[in-house]
Each structure stands twice: as C-alpha cells, then as structure tokens.
C-alpha cells in the first residue's frame, strides 16, 4: 500500500488569491496572520471553491479492491492506471496481516476482531493465489491475449495509477476514508495522503481536515 508524491501546483496563498480576486486583491497585500485567518474562515463556512485551485498529483500502488473504493471519489479527480491489456509481467498480491471477522449487529461495513480461523484462511488464500497465478502464467505463455488472461487475477492484485486532484477533493477523500467506519486498508492509504499533503499546505490542510 503506497502513495507517492509526484507534483503539486499552488500553495496556501493560492487559496487566498482565489478568495480575494473578487476584490482584486492578493495574498501579498495582507499579513500571514490575516491570510491564515481567511483560510480558516473559508473552511469553517464551507467556501470550498478557493480550495479547488491548488492541484496535487500522487501515484498510488494499491490492491484493486482498494483502488475501486478510491475511484468512487469522482468530483475533483482524474486518473490514469496501469493496464494489463498491455502489461503482462508477474503480478504482486496483497495479503492482510490477519483475516478479520464481520462486525457484530447490523453494521453493513467495517470489520470485527481477528477471525479465529485466520491462520487457516492464510493458507487457503495462498493456495488460491498460486492457482490464479499459475493459470495466468500458462495463458500468457500459450499466447492468450493479455486482455483476457487478466480475468483470472484476483482483486488482491496490486495496481498502480496516477491521481490528480484539487486540494478540496483530497481533503474530502481524507475526511471520509480516515473515518473509523472505512475499510482498514483504505484508512492506511488516507493516512499516507495526509502525510504527503499536510506539509505542502500547512494552513489549508488542517483547516479542511482538522489535522
């Protein structure tokens, strides 16, 4: 599970400039304290458009099941992903440290404690991975088209992609996916995003996320 910094555009001053353009003013016309107070005011009162001007590009390397959750965050993002129509090198697979039980009650998402048969499921999972990988390799070696052979690979296979989004979009992703009800694995991705973006926007990011 990995988030890597690629590039970013804009700063906390960009947020201030976007907010004050209606008055034809810029961040340079104000003190750092005044700019900081403006950013906090904008975040507190839901003025999100100034936060859409700074842009960040990251590269995620995550299991497919995490990527498909992350892809649900549509507004403010664009993505380009490695394609197994064109790539047929040996895939890598994610293995959880433990297999978690379903949560008790009627909760539809999240996990409970460690499943009592976690060790057994580790063994069964490894057997399943080997079977999928062997089938994939056999198809590739026999000349089956990559776009079809990939069908046998499980959702635990790692994929990698570029994601570019606004500061506002990343903050919304972080706020939702760092929540305790989110799946543990995407919580881990969200925390990596937090560590990358927080130093880039030291006033705006805490104002948007409470971090």
Secondary structure, 3 states (H helix, E strand, C coil): CEEEEEEEECCHHHHHHHHHHHHCCCHHHCCHHHHHHHHHHHHHCCCCHHHHCCEEEEEEEEEHHHHHHHCCCCCCEEEEECCCCCCCCCCCECCCCCCECCCCCCCCCCCCCECCCHHHHHHHHHHHHHHHHHHHHHHHHCCCCHHHHHHHCCCCEEEEEEEEEEHHHHHHHHHHHCCCCCCHHHHHHHHHHHHHHHCCCCCHHHHHHCC
